[in-house]
């Protein structure tokens, strides 16, 4: 499949060549009326690797976990092995068997990866691959962007992770409080770097003792999407007044 939404190819119309049209499915929605959705071509085995980017600290060597998720696009059984392709010289990780029986069946596999000893500041690419019993390889996944105000679009992404190694010095903190912002994946990135992050939900903002956190971080645009944060802003200010450290990321003015 290609990198854009699938299209239907028609024969020649004369001296001008071919014409292309998108293949769509028509549905009848009782509230919206006729709805057209593009038909997406999917692989027999869809492969996704998480996380897609990773920063490792050379000062705290440890194993790092990756998750490979397989989604079955066929109605008959597909069996084989899923593995990670690591840079040359890296300690190998053992492949894992898979068996997918139903259409849209999904299964996830975890792998713990270590960089070789003595590695310096560098970057590397880790790839995931699924091989079925017939020897066919699958190394990409289909992602779909779909919102009510735009037409759905699907695109293909290789199952690969970009890893950067650097001498990252982490602060010695027992815990970090974090209020998630809009489309905010920063807390997961901090956790992967080795920092002890605790997500603060509405109950925590209203009732928890915030002084147990040496640092509280507010995610980007969190004040727009989290009403509990707005309602408990006085508690946040009291936390700062008592000596707490507050880091507020980008916010839009209301």
N, C-alpha and C positions, 0 to 999 in steps of 0.2 A: 504494500500500500504506500501511498505517497504521504507528503507532509501536510496536505490540505484536505479539505472535505472531499469525499468521493464524488465523482461525476459520472454521468452516463455518456458513452461515446456512440455517436450515430454515424451512419455511412456518409459517403460523399453526396453533397447536394448539387454538384456540378463543378464548373471551373472555379472554385473558391476554396475547396478543401472540405474539412470537417467542421461540425459544430458541436459544442459541448453544452450539456445541461445537467444541473444538479438533480440527483434522484431523491425524491421526497416521499414521505409517508403521510397520508391524509387521515386525520382523526377528527371525530365529532365530539367536541367538548360542550356539555350542556350550558356552561356559563360563558364560554368564549366563542362558541360556534366552531367553524372549521379551523383546525390547527394543522399546519404543515411542518413536519420535522425532517431534517435531512437524514438519509440512510447512511450509516457509518459502517465502513468495512473494518472488521476487527481481525486480529490474528487468531490462530488456533489457541495459542497460549500468550496472553498479555503479561509482560514482565515489567514490574516497577521496583526501583531500589530507593530505599529511604535510610538516612537523609541523602539529599542530592549534593549538599556541600557540607564540609566538616573541617574544623580547625583543631589540630592536635597540638597540645603543649609538649615540647621536648623536655621540659623540666619535670613533668609528672608522667613518666612512661606508664602506660596501662593499655589494656585491650579496649577496643572500641566496637560497639555493636551496630550492625547493619541489618535491616529487614528487607527481604525480598518477598514481594506479594505477586502471586500468580493468579490470573483470572482466566477461566476456561471459555473459549469462544466457540466450541464445537459441541455437537450433541452425542458423539460417540466418545469412548474413553481415550484419554491421552496419558501415558505414563513415561517416566524418564527420570532425569536427575537435574537438580538446579545447583549452580555453583557460582563462586565469585572468581573473576579473573583479576589477579593481583599483579602489580608491577614486578619485574624480574628481580629476584633476590629477596623478596618478601616471604615470610613463613606461610606455607600454604594452609588453606582451610579445607576441611573435608566436604565434598559434595553431599547433598541430601536427596533422597529419592522422593518423587511425588507421583501421585495418581489422581487424576481429575476425571470424574465420571459424568457429572451433569453440566449442562450449559449454564454459564454464569457462576459456576462454582468457584469459590475463592479460598486460597490457602496461603498462609504466610510462614516464612522460614527465617530464623535468626542466625547470624554468623558473627563470631567474635574475631576481630582482626587485630594483629599486632604489626607494627612497623619493625624492620630489622634493627638490631642494635647498632649504635654508632651513626645512625642516620642524622644528617644535619638539616638545616633549613631547606625545604624543598616543597614541591607540589607533585601530586600523583593522581592518577585516574584509576578508579576501581569500577569494574563492570560486572553486571550480573547476566548470566546466560542460562536458559533452560534448554535441555536437549531431550528430545523424545526418543522412543525406542527405535524409530526409523532413521535416526541420525539427523533429523532436522533441528535447527537451532533457532531460538527466539530470544531477541535481545532488546526489545523495545515495548513501550506501553502507549496506549491511546488515552489522551486526556480530552475532555469535552468542556468547553466554556458555554454555559447556558444561563441566560438571564431573561426575565419577561420582556425587556425592552429591546432585545436584539435577537437575531437568528442564531441558533446553536452552531458552533463550529468545533470541529475535532482536529486534533493535531497529534503527531507522533513524537515521542521523546525517547531517545536511547536510555536504557537502564544503566546509568553510569553516575558515579559520584566523584566530585572533585575534592581532593583532600589536600589541605595545606598544613605543613608542619613548621612551627616557629617556636622560639623560646618565650612562650607566653607565661608571664609571672602572674599567678592568681592571688587575689587578696585572701588573707586568712579570716574567713567569715564563717560563723556557725550556721547562719541562715540568711536568706535574702527574701523579703516579701515582694511579690510582683503582682500588679493589677494589669491583666491583659488588655491590650488595646485592639483597635480594628485591624483585622487580618494580621495579627501579631504573632510571629513565630520566634521572637527574641528569647522568651523563657526557655524554650527547648534548646536553642543555640547555647545559652548560658549553661544549662545543665550538661550538655554534651562537652562543654569545655571544662567541666569539673566543678562548677559552682553549685552550692546547695540552694536551689530556688523553691520557694513555696508560693503557689498561686493563691491569691486572696480573693475569695468570692464575696457575695453580698453579706453572708453571715459573718465572715471574718472581719469585713470592714465595719460592721455594726457592733460586734461583740468582743472580738479577740483583743488581747493585750498586745498592741502594736509595738510596745517597747521591747519585746523580745526579739525584734528584728533590728540589727544594727543599721540596715539599709532597707528602704522601701523604694521600689521603682514603679513609676506609672507609665504604662505603655502608650504608644502614639494614638492620639484621638480617643483615649479611654474615657474622657469626660463626656464625649458625644454619645457613646454607646452604652455606658454603664451608669444607670441612674443611681445605683447604690453608692457609687463613688461621689457623685454630686451631693447626695443626701447626707453623707458622712464626711464631707470635706472639713468640717470643724474638728473632727477627730484626727484627721490627717494633719491639720495645722497644729493641734495640741501636741501631736507626736513630734513635730519639728521643734516646737517651743520647748519641749523637754529634752532636746539634744539629739533627736533622731535625724538621720541623714535621708533626705528625700531627693530622688532624681526623677524629674518629669521630662519625658520625651515630647516630641512635637504634638502640639494641640492646636486646633482651629478655634478662632474666636467666635463666640456665639453672637 
